[in-house]
Amino acid sequence: MTLEDGVPGEAFTIQSIGDSGLKQRLMTMGLIPGTRIEVLRSAPFGDPMAIRIRSYNLALRREDAAKISVQKIS
């Protein structure tokens, strides 16, 4: 499952980040394997989406969210 598939209110644990030009930047912002994240909301047309990671909110394009493998927290 990827973060792109998440809906508001769901919580996930990051499993891995696929190769992309932003991989290093995303990891610098705290998106590292094992980190808990929560989907907060999506823009009206679905792009971008807002997530909560650690102590801050972050907006991600769906294109970038599709490269982040996650596991849903029950």
C-alpha positions in Angstrom: 0.0 0.0 0.0 1.2 3.5 -0.7 0.5 6.8 1.1 -1.4 8.0 -1.9 -4.2 5.4 -1.0 -4.7 6.9 2.4 -7.8 8.7 3.4 -8.2 11.4 6.1 -8.1 10.0 9.6 -6.0 6.9 8.8 -2.6 6.4 10.5 0.3 4.5 8.9 3.9 3.5 9.6 6.3 4.2 6.8 7.9 1.1 5.3 10.1 2.5 2.6 10.5 5.4 0.1 11.0 4.5 -3.5 13.6 6.1 -5.7 12.7 9.7 -6.7 14.4 13.0 -7.0 12.9 14.0 -3.7 13.8 10.9 -1.7 16.7 12.6 0.2 14.6 15.7 0.8 11.7 13.7 2.2 14.0 11.7 4.5 15.5 15.0 5.7 12.0 16.2 6.6 11.5 13.1 8.8 9.8 10.7 6.4 12.0 7.7 7.4 11.0 4.0 7.7 9.3 3.2 11.0 7.9 6.7 11.5 4.1 7.1 12.3 2.2 9.4 10.0 -1.5 10.4 9.8 -3.4 11.6 6.7 -5.2 14.9 7.7 -6.9 15.9 4.5 -6.8 16.2 0.7 -7.4 19.3 -1.5 -10.7 19.4 -3.3 -9.3 17.8 -6.4 -7.2 15.4 -4.4 -3.8 17.0 -4.9 -2.0 17.9 -2.6 -2.7 15.9 0.6 -1.8 17.0 4.1 -0.2 14.6 6.6 0.9 14.9 10.2 4.4 13.6 10.9 6.1 13.9 14.2 5.1 17.4 15.5 4.3 19.2 12.2 2.0 19.1 9.2 3.3 18.5 5.7 1.7 18.9 2.2 2.7 16.3 -0.4 1.8 15.9 -4.0 0.0 12.6 -4.7 2.8 11.8 -7.2 5.3 11.9 -4.3 2.9 10.1 -1.9 2.7 7.2 -4.4 6.4 6.5 -3.8 6.0 6.0 -0.1 5.1 2.5 1.0 3.2 2.4 4.2 1.5 -0.1 6.5 -1.9 0.8 8.1 -2.0 1.0 11.9 -5.1 -0.7 13.2 
